[in-house]
């Protein structure tokens, strides 16, 4: 499995580095332009807007590239090599997932760090007057938990996409039908979200992500908004800025992620006709 991970990294690193270089160049251009002009112009604002769109487009392209690499294994000749390796379906999928996570984390870290460096260079701030203790206080337990849940939700979404692609492949065998996998993904996401709401309603126990205390819906009567994420959990935002997570809904989303992973591995190993 380790060798296969290295093979996947070797086959995709040039594309990832190219995208990263383009994004960094665009970020640099935006900061330099904003710092150099005395008065904003329509042309400059248009260029900044276009650069932002290009960055969004490159991020989307990267996502589609990483996701598409799995689809190529299912429909193109490279699948003959991959699926005849002495690896189980779970190992093949696990390797794909690990490489995707590595690239997403790398892109996020580099772009985020570079933005901080650009701000330190071009934004006039007296750093000796900054109370860094207040900045670090922002990174509370609640934020760490929410970021962790976001990461888990992203991984679950990626697994569900892989499962949808594999299911699309075996449903129509060797026929390529455009974005059928995306339709399957949307249907599955809707079903999962519906099940999550039902479970959260039946088991209305929530955990305060700041204090980690368990409460019921009756106690949380002052909530303002509810957010349903089929791959992350059912969230409630309170009027004091606290966030609450439905325990049963979150466990349900984790279980769905595990089942989707195992289901995809099973399809790869037993249902793919080479």
C-alpha positions in Angstrom: 0.0 0.0 0.0 2.9 2.3 0.8 4.3 1.8 -2.7 1.0 2.6 -4.2 0.7 5.8 -2.3 4.1 6.8 -3.6 3.0 5.9 -7.1 -0.1 8.1 -6.7 1.9 11.0 -5.4 4.5 10.7 -8.2 1.7 10.7 -10.8 0.0 13.9 -9.5 2.6 16.1 -7.9 3.4 18.0 -11.1 -0.2 19.1 -11.5 -0.5 20.0 -7.8 2.7 22.1 -7.9 1.6 23.8 -11.1 -1.7 24.8 -9.5 0.0 25.9 -6.3 2.5 28.1 -8.3 -0.4 29.7 -10.2 -2.3 30.5 -7.1 0.7 32.0 -5.3 1.5 34.2 -8.3 -2.1 35.4 -8.4 -2.1 36.1 -4.6 1.2 38.0 -5.0 -0.2 40.1 -7.9 -3.3 41.0 -5.9 -1.3 42.3 -2.9 1.2 44.1 -5.1 -1.5 45.8 -7.0 -3.5 46.9 -4.0 -0.4 48.2 -2.3 0.8 50.1 -5.4 -2.3 52.0 -6.4 -3.3 55.3 -4.7 -6.8 55.3 -6.1 -8.9 52.3 -7.0 -9.9 51.9 -10.6 -12.5 49.9 -12.4 -9.8 48.0 -14.3 -7.9 47.2 -11.2 -11.0 46.0 -9.4 -11.9 43.9 -12.4 -8.4 42.3 -12.4 -8.6 41.6 -8.7 -12.0 40.0 -9.2 -10.8 37.9 -12.1 -7.8 36.8 -10.1 -10.1 35.7 -7.3 -12.2 33.8 -9.7 -9.2 32.1 -11.2 -8.1 31.0 -7.7 -11.5 29.6 -7.1 -11.4 27.9 -10.4 -8.0 26.4 -9.7 -9.2 25.1 -6.4 -12.3 23.5 -8.1 -10.1 22.1 -10.9 -7.8 20.5 -8.3 -10.7 18.9 -6.5 -12.1 17.6 -9.8 -8.6 16.3 -10.8 -8.2 14.4 -7.6 -11.7 13.0 -7.7 -11.4 12.3 -11.4 -8.2 10.2 -10.9 -10.4 7.6 -9.2 -12.9 7.7 -12.0 -10.1 7.0 -14.5 -9.2 3.9 -12.6 -12.8 2.7 -13.1 -13.1 3.4 -16.8 -9.7 3.7 -18.4 -6.9 1.2 -19.2 -4.9 2.2 -16.1 -7.5 0.3 -14.0 -6.2 -2.9 -15.4 -2.9 -2.3 -13.6 -4.4 -0.9 -10.4 -7.0 -3.6 -9.8 -4.6 -6.4 -10.5 -2.2 -5.3 -7.8 -1.9 -7.5 -4.7 -4.0 -5.0 -2.8 -7.5 -5.3 -1.3 -10.2 -2.9 -2.4 -10.0 -1.1 0.9 -6.2 -0.6 0.5 -6.6 0.9 -3.0 -9.3 3.2 -1.7 -7.4 4.1 1.4 -4.3 5.0 -0.7 -6.4 7.2 -2.9 -8.0 8.9 0.1 -4.6 9.4 1.9 -3.1 11.1 -1.2 -6.1 13.3 -1.7 -6.0 14.4 2.0 -2.2 15.1 1.7 -2.7 17.4 -1.3 -5.7 19.2 0.2 -3.9 19.8 3.5 -0.7 20.9 1.7 -2.6 23.4 -0.6 -4.5 24.8 2.3 -1.5 25.2 4.5 0.7 26.8 1.9 -1.9 29.2 0.6 -2.9 30.1 4.1 0.7 30.7 5.3 1.5 32.7 2.1 -1.5 34.9 2.7 -0.2 35.6 6.3 3.2 36.5 4.9 1.8 38.8 2.3 -0.3 40.5 5.0 2.7 41.0 7.2 4.6 42.5 4.3 2.0 44.8 2.7 -0.4 45.6 5.6 1.1 48.2 7.9 0.7 46.8 11.4 2.7 47.6 14.5 3.3 44.1 15.8 4.6 45.3 19.1 1.2 46.7 19.9 -0.6 43.4 19.2 -1.9 41.4 22.1 -1.1 37.9 20.8 -2.8 36.4 23.8 -6.1 37.7 22.5 -5.4 36.2 19.1 -4.5 32.8 20.5 -7.7 33.0 22.6 -9.7 32.9 19.4 -8.4 29.3 18.9 -10.7 28.0 21.6 -11.7 24.4 22.1 -14.9 25.1 20.2 -13.0 26.3 17.1 -10.6 23.3 17.2 -13.6 20.9 17.4 -15.4 22.7 14.6 -12.3 22.5 12.4 -11.8 18.9 13.2 -15.5 18.2 12.4 -15.1 20.1 9.2 -12.1 17.9 8.3 -14.1 14.7 9.1 -17.0 16.0 7.0 -14.7 16.7 4.1 -13.3 13.2 4.3 -16.8 11.7 4.5 -17.8 13.7 1.4 -14.9 12.5 -0.6 -15.6 8.9 0.4 -19.3 9.3 -0.6 -18.1 10.7 -4.0 -15.9 7.6 -4.5 -18.8 5.3 -3.5 -21.1 7.1 -6.0 -18.5 6.7 -8.7 -18.0 3.0 -8.0 -21.8 2.4 -7.8 -22.2 4.2 -11.1 -19.6 2.0 -12.7 -21.2 -1.3 -11.6 -24.7 -0.2 -12.3 -24.1 0.3 -16.0 -21.1 -1.9 -16.3 -18.7 -0.6 -18.9 -20.9 2.2 -20.2 -19.7 5.7 -19.5 -22.7 8.0 -18.7 -21.4 11.5 -18.1 -22.3 12.8 -14.6 -24.4 9.9 -13.4 -22.1 9.5 -10.4 -23.0 13.1 -9.4 -26.7 12.4 -9.6 -26.2 9.3 -7.4 -24.1 11.5 -5.0 -26.9 14.1 -4.7 -29.5 11.4 -4.1 -27.5 9.6 -1.5 -26.6 13.0 0.2 -30.3 13.8 0.4 -31.2 10.4 1.8 -28.4 10.6 4.4 -29.4 14.2 5.4 -33.1 13.1 5.8 -32.0 10.1 8.0 -29.8 12.4 10.0 -32.7 14.8 10.8 -34.9 11.9 11.8 -32.3 10.5 14.1 -31.6 13.9 15.7 -35.3 14.3 16.3 -35.6 10.9 17.9 -32.5 11.5 20.0 -32.3 15.2 20.8 -29.2 15.2 22.8 -26.6 17.9 22.0 -23.1 18.6 23.2 -21.9 22.2 23.8 -18.6 22.4 21.7 -17.2 25.0 24.1 -18.0 23.4 27.5 -18.5 19.8 26.3 -21.7 19.6 28.4 -24.6 17.5 27.2 -28.0 19.2 26.9 -31.4 18.4 25.4 -33.4 20.4 22.9 -35.6 21.8 25.7 -32.6 23.4 27.4 -31.4 24.8 24.1 -34.6 26.7 23.6 -32.7 29.9 22.8 -31.0 28.6 19.7 -31.2 30.7 16.5 -30.2 28.5 13.7 -29.9 24.8 12.7 -27.5 23.6 10.1 -27.7 20.1 8.6 -24.6 18.6 7.0 -25.1 15.1 5.9 -21.4 14.4 6.4 -20.6 16.4 9.5 -23.5 16.5 11.8 -26.6 18.5 12.9 -25.4 21.8 14.3 -27.3 24.4 16.4 -25.9 27.9 16.8 -27.0 29.6 20.1 -27.6 33.3 20.7 -24.5 33.4 22.9 -22.3 32.3 20.0 -22.0 28.8 21.2 -22.3 25.8 18.9 -24.0 22.6 19.7 -23.7 19.2 18.0 -26.3 16.5 17.9 -24.5 13.5 19.3 -26.6 10.8 17.6 -26.5 12.7 14.2 -22.7 13.0 14.4 -22.3 9.3 15.2 -24.6 8.5 12.3 -22.5 10.5 9.9 -19.3 8.7 11.0 -21.1 5.4 10.6 -22.2 6.4 7.1 -18.6 7.3 6.2 -17.3 4.0 7.4 -20.0 2.0 5.6 -19.4 4.0 2.4 -15.7 3.3 2.6 -16.3 -0.4 3.2 -18.9 -0.5 0.4 -16.6 1.2 -2.1 -13.8 -1.2 -1.2 -16.1 -4.2 -1.7 -17.2 -3.0 -5.1 -13.6 -2.4 -6.2 -12.6 -5.9 -5.0 -15.5 -8.0 -6.1 -17.7 -6.1 -8.6 -15.4 -4.4 -11.1 -15.1 -6.3 -14.4 -11.7 -5.7 -16.0 
